[in-house]
């Protein structure tokens, strides 16, 4: 009887971990889909505004710049 109880508890723990990971993966997939859609709109906007050359110039020449009051870098020319 003791082994059955032990295995049932482990199985329940694994189910809980699986549910948590499944939820996490679902959130990641949703975030990825939103980012992909956002990228699509940005690409089309660049094309619509005829900014492809400017974008390529920025992409090739931009560098990261840090500011003291910001915890992250930003791209700048």
C-alpha positions as CSV (number, residue, x, y, z in Angstrom):
1,X,0.0,0.0,0.0
2,X,2.8,2.4,0.8
3,X,4.3,2.1,-2.7
4,X,1.0,2.8,-4.4
5,X,0.5,6.0,-2.3
6,X,4.1,7.1,-3.1
7,X,3.6,6.5,-6.9
8,X,0.2,8.2,-6.9
9,X,1.7,11.3,-5.2
10,X,4.6,11.3,-7.8
11,X,2.1,10.9,-10.6
12,X,0.1,13.8,-9.3
13,X,3.2,16.0,-9.0
14,X,4.1,15.1,-12.6
15,X,0.6,16.0,-13.8
16,X,0.9,19.4,-12.0
17,X,4.3,20.0,-13.6
18,X,3.0,19.0,-17.0
19,X,0.0,21.4,-16.7
20,X,2.3,24.2,-15.6
21,X,4.8,23.6,-18.5
22,X,1.9,23.2,-21.0
23,X,0.5,26.6,-19.9
24,X,4.0,28.1,-20.2
25,X,4.4,26.7,-23.7
26,X,1.0,28.0,-24.7
27,X,1.9,31.5,-23.5
28,X,5.2,31.3,-25.5
29,X,3.4,30.3,-28.7
30,X,0.9,33.1,-28.3
31,X,3.7,35.6,-27.7
32,X,5.6,34.3,-30.8
33,X,2.4,34.6,-32.9
34,X,1.9,38.2,-31.7
35,X,5.5,39.1,-32.4
36,X,5.3,37.5,-35.9
37,X,2.2,39.4,-36.7
38,X,3.8,42.7,-35.4
39,X,6.9,42.0,-37.6
40,X,4.6,41.5,-40.6
41,X,3.0,44.9,-40.1
42,X,6.4,46.6,-39.6
43,X,7.8,45.0,-42.7
44,X,4.8,46.1,-44.8
45,X,4.9,49.6,-43.3
46,X,8.6,49.9,-44.3
47,X,7.7,48.8,-47.8
48,X,4.6,51.0,-48.0
49,X,6.6,54.1,-46.9
50,X,9.5,53.2,-49.3
51,X,11.9,53.1,-46.4
52,X,13.7,49.9,-47.4
53,X,17.0,51.6,-48.2
54,X,16.9,53.6,-44.9
55,X,16.1,50.5,-43.0
56,X,19.0,48.6,-44.5
57,X,21.4,51.5,-43.8
58,X,20.2,51.6,-40.2
59,X,20.5,47.8,-39.9
60,X,24.0,47.8,-41.2
61,X,25.3,50.8,-39.3
62,X,23.4,50.9,-36.0
63,X,25.1,50.2,-32.7
64,X,23.9,49.7,-29.2
65,X,24.1,52.7,-26.9
66,X,23.5,52.6,-23.2
67,X,22.1,55.4,-21.0
68,X,22.6,55.6,-17.3
69,X,18.9,56.0,-16.5
70,X,17.8,53.0,-18.7
71,X,18.5,49.3,-17.8
72,X,18.8,48.3,-21.5
73,X,20.6,49.4,-24.6
74,X,19.0,51.1,-27.6
75,X,20.0,51.0,-31.2
76,X,21.3,54.3,-32.7
77,X,23.4,55.6,-35.5
